[in-house]
C-alpha cells in the first residue's frame, strides 16, 4: 500500500472510531443530552448511569443538561433495540449497557436487533467479584479443589443466562458439581441463603464481598477461591487490584490442575467472564456519530475521571475500578462483544441440553 493509500485508510479509521478529532467546534450549550439506561430505577446500572450523567454534564462542552431515561424491558434489550433504531448521531442521545445487555448479544438471541459493532464506545467500566465456598466442605484453597470431586454443592442463581452464567460455566470448568437453584432476585439474597447454610458456594461483586462476605471468610465460615480478575493492557486476565492475594480465575485453574485452561469450553467461559466483569458497563454513541462529537465525549471522560468530585464519590457509588476511554476503553469494548461462533454454539447447546433453555435465535 502506498503512502497516499495509507493516509486515506488512516483518515477513514479516525472517522470510524473517533480517535483523533478536534472537539473545539462542538458546543452543547442550552441542549439536553439523554442517557438511555435500559434498566429500571434504583438498580446498579441506574446508579452507575446517574453518577456518570452528573459528571458528564459538568465536563461536556457547553455543559448541557444530561438526563437519565430509564427504558427497562426484555432484560435491557428493549431499550437497546430502541436506541439502535431511533437514536440520531448528533451526540444528544447516549446509551449505557451492562453485561445483561452483552450476554443476549453474545448468545445470538433473535430478539437482539442491534449490533454492538455499529456503536462507538466512549467509556468502559470494569467491575469484579469473588467466588467462595463454605468452610464445611473441608477445602482450604483452590489448590485443594480436587477434594470436592463428587461433592454436591448448591448455588443461588438469578438465572441461567444472566450474569450468573459466568459462575455456571466457571464452576463446571473447575470440575465442581454445582446445582444452580434459580429464582433468586439478587446476589444479596444468595448470600443470605449461603449464610443460612442453604447454599454452600457463592460469589459476590467486589463491594458486596468486601462489605458482607469477607467477614465470613475472616470468621472461618467461608473460603475464598478466586476472583474473576481484570484485563491488563494486553488483554490478558490479571489479578484484581482489590484482591491482590487472590488468584484470578485462569490462575486458579492452573493452581488446581497444573495447566492453563484451554479448549472450546474455556473460550466460552472467558468470553462471558470478560463481558460480565472486566468490561461490564459500556457507554456508547450511535452509528454515524461525527468524530468531533465522539472526541468531545472522550475528552469529557478524561476530564471527569480526574475531577476531585468524581474521585471522592466513585468508590461508594460505582466501585473501586477505573473507568476508561480512548484505546483502553476501545480494547475493553471489543473484548466485551467478541465470541467465536464455535464458542457461542457450545454454550447454547450446553444450556439447551442440560437446562432445557430455549433460544430465540438460530
C-alpha positions in Angstrom: 0.0 0.0 0.0 1.4 3.4 -1.0 1.7 6.4 1.3 -1.5 8.1 -0.2 -3.5 4.9 0.4 -2.2 4.6 4.0 -3.2 8.2 4.7 -6.6 7.6 3.3 -7.1 4.4 5.3 -5.9 6.2 8.5 -8.4 9.0 7.9 -11.2 6.5 7.4 -10.3 4.7 10.6 -10.3 8.0 12.5 -13.7 8.8 11.2 -15.0 5.4 12.1 -13.6 5.2 15.6 -13.5 8.9 16.6 -9.9 8.6 17.9 -8.3 11.9 16.8 -10.5 14.8 16.0 -10.7 18.3 17.4 -13.5 18.9 19.9 -13.3 22.7 19.9 -16.2 23.2 17.5 -18.6 21.0 19.5 -20.9 23.0 21.8 -23.9 21.5 23.6 -24.8 24.7 25.4 -28.5 25.0 26.0 -29.2 21.5 24.9 -30.2 18.3 26.7 -28.4 15.0 26.3 -30.5 11.9 27.1 -28.6 9.0 28.6 -30.7 5.9 27.9 -30.4 3.3 30.7 -32.3 0.2 29.6 -32.9 -0.9 33.2 -35.3 0.1 36.0 -34.7 2.8 38.5 -32.6 2.0 41.6 -30.5 -0.9 40.3 -26.8 -1.0 39.8 -26.8 0.2 36.2 -29.2 3.1 37.1 -26.9 4.2 39.9 -23.9 4.0 37.6 -25.6 5.9 34.8 -26.8 8.7 37.1 -23.4 9.1 38.6 -21.7 9.5 35.3 -24.5 11.7 33.9 -23.9 14.2 36.7 -20.2 14.4 35.9 -20.5 14.4 32.1 -22.9 17.3 32.4 -20.1 19.2 34.1 -17.4 18.3 31.5 -19.1 18.2 28.1 -18.6 21.4 26.1 -21.3 23.9 26.8 -22.4 21.9 30.0 -25.7 20.6 28.7 -28.3 19.0 30.9 -27.7 15.3 30.9 -30.8 13.4 31.9 -31.2 9.7 32.5 -34.1 8.0 30.8 -34.9 4.5 32.1 -36.3 2.2 29.5 -36.5 -1.3 31.1 -37.8 -4.3 29.4 -36.6 -7.6 28.0 -33.6 -7.7 30.3 -32.4 -4.4 28.8 -32.8 -5.5 25.2 -36.0 -3.4 24.6 -34.2 -0.1 25.4 -31.1 -1.1 23.4 -33.2 -2.0 20.4 -35.0 1.3 20.5 -31.7 3.2 20.8 -30.3 1.4 17.8 -33.5 2.1 15.8 -34.1 5.7 16.7 -31.0 7.5 18.2 -29.7 10.3 16.0 -25.9 10.7 15.6 -25.9 14.2 17.0 -24.4 13.5 20.4 -27.7 14.2 22.2 -28.6 10.5 22.9 -26.2 8.1 24.5 -26.7 4.5 25.8 -25.4 2.8 28.9 -25.2 -1.0 28.6 -24.3 -3.8 31.0 -23.3 -7.4 31.0 -27.1 -8.2 30.9 -27.1 -6.5 27.5 -23.9 -8.0 26.3 -24.9 -11.6 27.1 -28.0 -12.0 24.8 -25.9 -10.4 22.1 -23.1 -12.9 22.6 -25.6 -15.7 22.7 -27.1 -14.7 19.4 -30.6 -14.2 20.6 -33.0 -13.3 17.8 -34.8 -10.5 19.8 -31.5 -8.6 19.8 -32.0 -6.1 16.9 -28.8 -4.2 17.5 -25.1 -4.8 16.6 -22.5 -3.6 19.1 -20.1 -3.3 16.1 -22.2 -0.4 14.9 -21.8 1.7 18.1 -18.9 3.8 19.2 -17.7 3.4 22.8 -16.8 6.4 24.8 -16.4 4.8 28.3 -15.9 1.3 29.6 -16.3 0.4 33.3 -14.9 -2.7 34.8 -16.2 -4.5 37.9 -15.1 -7.6 39.8 -16.2 -10.3 42.1 -15.0 -13.2 44.3 -16.2 -16.8 44.4 -16.1 -18.6 47.7 -17.4 -21.8 49.4 -18.4 -23.0 52.8 -15.5 -23.9 55.1 -17.6 -27.0 56.0 -16.6 -28.5 52.7 -13.1 -29.0 54.0 -11.2 -27.2 51.3 -8.6 -24.6 52.4 -7.8 -23.0 49.0 -8.4 -23.5 45.3 -5.3 -25.8 45.2 -7.4 -28.4 47.0 -10.4 -28.2 44.8 -10.0 -31.8 43.7 -11.3 -32.7 47.2 -14.7 -31.5 46.0 -15.0 -34.3 43.4 -18.3 -36.0 43.9 -19.4 -33.4 46.5 -22.8 -31.9 45.6 -22.9 -28.1 46.0 -25.7 -25.6 45.7 -25.7 -22.1 44.3 -28.4 -19.4 44.4 -28.8 -18.2 40.8 -30.6 -15.2 39.4 -31.0 -17.0 36.0 -29.0 -19.3 33.7 -28.4 -16.7 31.0 -28.0 -13.7 33.4 -24.6 -12.7 34.8 -24.8 -15.9 36.8 -23.9 -17.7 33.6 -20.3 -16.9 34.5 -20.2 -18.9 37.7 -22.3 -21.6 36.0 -19.6 -22.1 33.3 -16.8 -21.3 35.7 -17.7 -23.9 38.4 -18.3 -26.5 35.7 -14.9 -25.9 34.1 -13.3 -26.3 37.6 -14.9 -29.7 37.9 -17.3 -28.6 40.6 -20.6 -30.4 40.9 -22.9 -27.4 41.5 -26.7 -27.3 41.4 -27.8 -23.9 40.3 -31.0 -23.1 42.1 -32.8 -20.4 40.1 -35.3 -17.8 41.1 -33.3 -15.6 43.4 -33.9 -11.9 42.7 -30.3 -10.7 43.6 -26.9 -11.7 44.8 -27.8 -10.3 48.3 -30.5 -12.9 48.7 -28.0 -15.5 47.5 -25.5 -14.5 50.2 -28.2 -14.7 52.9 -29.0 -18.3 51.7 -25.3 -19.1 52.0 -25.2 -17.7 55.5 -28.2 -19.8 56.4 -26.5 -22.9 55.2 -29.0 -23.5 52.3 -26.2 -22.9 49.8 -22.5 -23.8 50.1 -21.0 -21.9 47.2 -21.5 -18.3 46.2 -19.9 -15.2 44.6 -20.4 -11.6 45.3 -19.4 -8.4 43.4 -16.4 -6.5 44.9 -18.3 -4.0 47.0 -20.7 -6.6 48.4 -17.9 -9.1 49.0 -15.8 -6.6 51.0 -18.8 -5.5 53.0 -20.6 -8.7 53.7 -18.7 -11.8 52.6 -15.1 -11.1 53.6 -16.3 -11.1 57.3 -17.5 -14.6 56.8 -14.0 -15.6 55.5 -12.3 -13.9 58.4 -14.5 -15.7 60.8 -13.6 -19.0 59.2 -17.1 -19.7 57.9 -16.2 -19.3 54.2 -13.1 -19.9 52.0 -12.3 -17.6 49.1 -11.3 -19.5 46.0 -10.6 -16.8 43.3 -11.6 -13.5 41.9 -12.9 -13.2 38.3 -10.0 -11.0 37.5 -9.4 -7.9 35.4 -7.8 -7.4 32.0 -4.3 -5.9 31.6 -3.3 -3.7 28.7 -2.5 -6.7 26.6 -6.0 -8.2 27.1 -4.8 -10.9 29.4 -6.5 -11.8 32.7 -4.8 -10.3 35.7 -5.3 -10.2 39.4 -8.0 -7.9 40.7 -6.3 -4.9 42.4 -8.9 -5.1 45.2 -7.8 -8.7 45.9 -4.1 -8.9 45.1 -3.6 -12.0 47.3 -6.3 -14.0 45.4 -5.7 -15.7 42.1 -7.8 -14.7 39.2 -9.9 -17.4 37.5 -7.3 -18.5 35.0 -4.6 -18.6 37.6 -6.8 -20.5 40.0 -7.4 -23.2 37.3 -3.7 -23.6 36.8 -3.1 -23.9 40.5 -5.8 -26.6 40.7 -4.9 -28.6 37.6 -1.3 -27.7 36.9 -2.0 -26.4 33.4 -3.8 -23.4 31.8 -7.4 -23.8 30.7 -7.9 -24.3 27.0 -10.4 -25.6 24.5 -13.8 -24.5 23.4 -15.3 -24.6 26.9 -12.6 -22.2 28.2 -13.2 -20.0 25.1 -16.9 -19.7 26.0 -16.2 -19.2 29.7 -13.7 -16.4 29.0 -16.0 -14.5 26.6 -18.8 -14.3 29.2 -16.4 -13.6 32.1 -14.9 -10.6 30.3 -18.3 -9.3 29.2 -19.7 -9.8 32.7 -16.8 -8.3 34.8 -13.7 -6.6 33.3 -15.8 -4.9 30.7 -19.3 -5.0 32.2 -20.6 -1.5 31.7 -20.3 0.5 28.4 -21.3 4.0 27.3 -21.9 4.2 23.6 -22.9 6.7 20.9 -24.9 5.6 17.8 -23.6 4.6 14.5 -22.6 7.6 12.3 -21.8 10.0 15.1 -19.2 12.5 13.8 -15.7 12.1 15.0 -15.6 15.6 16.7 -18.6 14.7 18.8 -17.0 11.4 19.8 -13.8 13.2 20.7 -15.8 15.7 22.8 -17.3 12.8 24.8 -13.9 11.1 25.3 -12.4 14.4 26.4 -15.2 14.8 28.9 -14.5 11.4 30.3 -10.7 12.1 30.5 -11.6 15.3 32.5 -14.3 13.6 34.5 -12.1 10.8 35.9 -9.6 13.4 37.2 -12.3 15.5 38.8 -12.0 15.6 42.7 -15.8 15.3 42.9 -15.7 12.1 40.8 -12.8 10.7 42.8 -14.5 11.4 46.2 -17.7 9.7 45.3 -16.7 6.9 42.8 -15.8 4.1 45.3 -19.0 4.4 47.3 -21.3 4.7 44.2 -19.9 2.6 41.4 -17.0 0.7 42.9 -13.2 0.8 43.1 -12.4 0.4 39.4 -11.1 2.9 36.9 -13.5 3.9 34.1 -11.5 4.3 30.9 -11.9 5.7 27.4 -9.7 6.0 24.2 -7.7 3.0 23.2 -8.1 1.3 26.6 -11.8 1.7 26.5 -11.9 0.5 22.9 -10.0 -2.6 23.8 -12.4 -3.4 26.7 -15.3 -2.8 24.4 -14.0 -5.1 21.7 -13.3 -7.8 24.3 -16.8 -7.5 25.7 -18.6 -8.1 22.4 -16.4 -10.8 21.0 -17.1 -14.6 20.9 -16.3 -17.2 18.3 -19.2 -18.8 16.5 -18.0 -22.2 17.9 -17.9 -21.0 21.5 -21.4 -19.4 21.1 -22.7 -22.7 19.7 -21.1 -24.7 22.6 -22.8 -22.5 25.2 -26.2 -22.6 23.5 -26.1 -26.4 23.1 -24.9 -26.9 26.7 -27.7 -24.7 28.2 -30.3 -26.3 25.9 -29.4 -29.9 26.6 -28.5 -29.5 30.3 -31.1 -27.0 31.5 -33.7 -27.0 28.7 -33.0 -23.4 27.9 -34.8 -22.2 24.8 -33.2 -19.6 22.5 -34.9 -17.3 20.1 -32.1 -17.3 17.5 -30.5 -19.9 15.3 
